[in-house]
Amino acid sequence: MNPIIAILKEHNITDTQINDLFQTLTENPLMAMGTIGQLGIQAEKLQQLMALIMQNPNLIKEAVVELGLDFSKVEAAKSQLQK
């Protein structure tokens, strides 16, 4: 299992919430940050999760693929952020 998904599950985040989070991430990464904040994960665990993502950004792609979402939308959103 993807470590991002594993950490979310450790904090009793439901499969539906995880799916919604990554769906939001593929459509609007900035909005996803707000969604993560609303999940109620303790600040120290949230920092750990963010550090994991920063050290290995490919984990996002792996999680998106594992959830069966369209990674090309993540790439499109990323290019929009870089403009």
N, C-alpha and C positions, 0 to 999 in steps of 0.2 A: 504494500500500500504506500502511496505517496506520503512523504513525511508531513506535508502541509495538511493533507486530509486527515492524517493520523492525529495531529495536534488538535485540529478542530473537533474530531470525534472524542478525544480525551476530555474536552470541555463541554461535552454533552450537546454539541451542535448537531442538529438532525441532518439526515441526508438531504432533505428538501432545502434546508438553509444553506448547506454546502453547495448544492447545485445552483441555488439562486445566487449565491455569492459569486461563483465562478461565471455564471451567465452574465451578471452585472459586470464583472471584470472584463469579459470579452467585448462588452458593448461600451462601457464607460469606466475606465480604470480609476478615475478620480472619485466617482460615485462609490466604487467598491471600497475605497478607504473608509468612507463614512459608514458603509454597511458593516465592515469589520468592527468598527468602534461600537456598533449597536449590539453586537453579539454577546457582550458581557464577559469577555475574556479578561482575566486579571492583567493589570498593566505589565507586570514582569513577564508573564507568559506571552503577551502580545509582542513585547520587545524581542523575546526569543524567536517568535515566529517571523517577525520582520527581519531579524538578523539572518535567519536561515534563508529567507527569500533573497536578501541582498547578496549573500555569499554564493548562492546557487540559483540564479534566475531561471534556469532550465526546469526547476521544480514546478514553476507555474505551467509551463507547456505540458509537462508530464501529467499534472493534475487535470488540466483541461482535456487532454486526450483520454485519461482514465475515466473521466466523467462523460465522455462521448460528445463533447462540445466542439465547436469549430474554432481551431486555433488561428485560422487566417484572420478572424475578427480581432483577435488580440494584437496581431501584427499591424492591422489597419489602425486600430486605436493608438497603438504605440507610435506609429508614424504621424498621426494627428497631434500627439503631445509634443513631438519633436519640432513641429513647425512654429 
